Amino acid sequence: MSTATGEASSVPVTARVPRRRVSDLEQFAIVTVHQLGHYFRTNRFLGLLGLAAVVSALTLAFQVDAGVATVQFEQLYKASEYLSNFLMYTGLWIVLAAALFGGDALSVDFSTGAGYYMLVLPIRRSVLLAGRYAAASLVTLAVVGVTYAFAAGGGVYFFGARDVPWDRLAESFGIAALFSLAALSVAFCVSAYVRSPAAGVLFTLVALYVGFTTLQAVVELAGYEPWFSLTYAGGAMAAVLDTDFIHVQAIPVGEDQYYYLWAATVIEGLEIMAAYVAIFLPFSAYLYQRKESTG
Amino acid sequence: MSMGSFAVRDLSKSFRTGPPALSNLTFEFEGAGAVGYLGPNGAGKTTTLKLLVGLLRPSRGHAYLNGVDPQVSRRRALWDVGALIETPEPYPTLNVYEALDVVGRSRGLTRESVDREVDRCHELLDLPPLGYRIGWLSKGQLQRVAIASTLMGDPTVLLLDEPTSGLDPAERVLVRRLLKALKRDHLILMSSHQMLEVTEVCDQLIFLHHGRMLLQDRVEGVAERIRPRAVDVEFARPVSADPMTVLRGVASLVEVLSDRRWRIRFDGSEETRVRLLSLCQGLGPVAQFANSSLILEEAYLDLISATAPES
């Protein structure tokens, strides 16, 4: 054998390397680590993480500038109220992360050479999907974790560690984790269906943010509860911290006419999120399994 | 090392639009050696390879890798197979080592074995530094990494779709030598447009045309059927004679490449070839008289015209 320079090489062409059977679980771990290694170096992850940190830090900085007394007054002297308001936009961060990390997680195999690298390995597609889903969930949680960390820091600064409802904050983070899984399930489903990674990201963003928000508003205008909406269910993240939670408000808009404003209860939110995971994740696995590399 | 095999039986593939990409294709190989898979663009070469590894589902028939249909179990079918299809691209954010590591680990190598295999591939294929990101690599470097990925864990069957695509001449030589060494105890299916390259590496050839098998034979058998219809003549000294006057009635066309080199096209018969040599020697000392480098398209057209009456 020779190298490109024409020099003789003593390296054996054939290697008798022992190979052992690898379980699905081991391959799942291999794919997850591989995918995480990719995500951690992407601009989209670093950008989103940085953006979440900067926005949270600026929010906290303005509050510190306003002073402890002002913030306590604004938040009705309740740490839970403060946390609930601070985390009001967590759903938006999750939707953004789901679109960026899940919107092209599968379509990349059918539009770039990535599929010709990974899909010819002896790994089940369901295992590939599960590994990528786990990795996308972890990086999404990392982004969410930043906002929760700033919220917790602010809570301690303005109200003291003893007054921060740590148990409910943890519950809220758990709900945020489930919301992330639900949003990623939708994103993976879109990604398994479309062929273009950019289209996957865009469709996920439009569906989860613009689509649901618009439909939710229309349905509420008609006086119905938007129980089908994932973004509606996302309200449970703040609801669990809200001590004065109201499920439905009837706002009078004329004689015997009311506009109903709905907010998902925690249980309702959890049910909707779980339903999204249960429906969209298996469906994305089915689509991914069936998809052919025709490009 | 166990013996590898691949087979397709009555394999057909149609897409939503257009004519069938493959029609009733059947072939089977077992043991060690290299099979060249030739045909022009759109002949169905890559489609066959994709069907073999389960990237496409057959419209009819079956494909088998080491006796396992990838439609039944892709994981078992691909366990002892290295496949290079189209242009594989690991994530650009990963480095060369990480890109090869995921392949080795998923094929059941331990971390230590992965390291040894990466070193072996690095040496065999003159890979770029292992810390280089995939996104930084040139096309040739990326192709060598992709070839290395097929070798990780030393699978018995190698399916290679134009493996020298994007490589410079030195890299092509490197890969050809590697494949010639590998075929001693591996079974290789290699698709290519490069007739000369395939005949250098492979023992058997399959010609494909419009999704149908045109010919399957040993390389020598194919060479017999495809008669080169052009020779390149190099004279020892410059020649001033008008070639068409000298070779009238024997050559169909003469291209004057320089004052010492001609490319002579003729009917391909041995008798004419001998006459041409004799006539050229009459003009002066002949330094070289050899078949013109045969491009696939010419050979392919010859083959079509040769087999058309039979079909």
Interface residues (C-beta under 8 A of the other chain):
Chain A: M1 S2 T3 A4 T5 G6 S9 V11 P12 V13 T14 A15 R16 V17 P18 R19 R20 R21 V22 Q27 I30 V31 H34 G37 H38 R41 T42 T112 G113 A114 G115 Y116 Y117 M118 L119 V120 L121 P122 I123 R124 R125 E292 S293 T294
Chain B: M1 F15 K50 V53 L55 L56 R57 R74 R75 R76 A77 L78 W79 V81 A83 L84 I85 E86 T87 P88 E89 P90 Y91 T93 L94 E98 A99 D101 V102 V103 R105 S106 R107 G108 L109 T110 S113 R116 E117 R120 E123 L124 D126 A146 S149 G153 D154 A170 E171 V173 L174 R177 L178 A181 L182 R184 D185 H186
